[in-house]
Every structure is written in structure tokens, then in C-alpha cells.
Amino acid sequence: MPLHLTKVAFGATSLEDLVDRVAARAIQGEVRMTTRFLPKRHAEILGGGALYWIIRHQLVGRASIKRFDSTADGRIDIVLEAKVIPVRPQPRRAHQGWRYLEGADAPEDLLGDLGAHNDDLPAPLVRELASLALI
């Protein structure tokens, strides 16, 4: 199973807000996030890993990690696919920087059963029900 990263979507108030922010920063289908250090387990992440975003203490969406690039000032760019995929909300504490997320612990995409059964429910209601462990 691939290894993933988690990161707080600082300033984003909702999944829709995050999608808009990612779209606004996209250049040729990619978004770059700068970090100070290359993850030690970067080879595991490049095998299909994603960056999972935390908003209001819940994992809410993910973007596939394409590669890691070095910058001229010695930092690292995490290059992401400029598409946020909603995931089943999962409680997660806020943290600084990024953290590893094992593939077995990653939430499933909302394209499966949850999305199929709740097409008529507004996204905020789906998030609230998930936070109460009702769906």
C-alpha cells in the first residue's frame, strides 16, 4: 500500500473552498506546495501516494502526489495533481507541516457507496453526519 501525507488546509473553510484554492493555484494541471525538507520516506509516497487535506479537524479531500522537486533556495516542492478528490470525512488532529498516513488508515473516496447513497444531501450535511459517525 502506498504511503500518504496529511496537511492542514490553512485558511480553507470547506472542501469547496479548498477546491477553489487549488484550482486558482494550478499551472498546467499541477499545484506546488513548498516544504523545508524532503520526506525521508519519499520513495514510498511516489508509489501512488496522495496529500490528504485537513479542514476543521477532519480529513476531507486528497490530491495525488506526482513528484518532489528541489527549489533554488534549498526547499522542496511537493508537486500535486491539481484535482481535489473528496474522501469520507475522518477525524484528525490539526498539526503543523505534514505527517505520514499509512495506506491502510487512509479514508475511502466519496465516489463509492457513500456518494451514491447521498447524492441528494448537501455536502455540509454529509460532513456533519460523518463527524457524528452516522454514515
Secondary structure, 3 states (H helix, E strand, C coil): CCEEEEEECCCCCCHHHHHHHHHHHCECCEEEEEECCCCCCHHHHCCCCEEEEEECCEEEEEEEEEEEEECCCCCEEEEEECCCEEEEEEECCCCCCEEEEEHHHCCCECCCHHHHHCCCCCHHHHHHHHHCCCC
